[in-house]
């Protein structure tokens, strides 16, 4: 009789474990579905994108672009702006970007030389970066060529 009691206890333990496992599985499945619901309780479609990693950019520097600033009436004053520009480029375009540095310096000087001291001091670094990127885009569009860099960034800006 003792062996029958042991057998019943083992069968009961196995049944309890199976029921517990099923309960955990149901809870897990409900938990997964709850995560895909929006704040209003409706199902939210979750898209899994195959995102590519960002390209490994190289950075090419154009140092010491110096520009004399204009006075309020347009006359040259003894104030200047010094800018270091950094070009964000793909590795296969790095050499081409370096070859274009004289052109890029010329475009930067042309774009920045129209500013007065007060106008330049009122601008932020982001404003200068946008101005230069626009000038580069216009220059390359006028030549019907593609720019060898993705973006121009400001590495240093001094207004004296």
HUHUPE-V259829 format. One record per helix or strand. SS is the DSSP state (h for helix, s for strand). FROM is the first residue (numbers start at 0). LEN is the number of residues. If there is no record, write none. Layout:
[[SS FROM LEN] [SS FROM LEN]]
This chain:
[[h 1 34] [s 36 1] [s 42 1] [s 56 14] [s 75 15] [h 90 9] [h 100 12] [s 115 1] [h 116 6] [h 124 18] [s 150 9]]
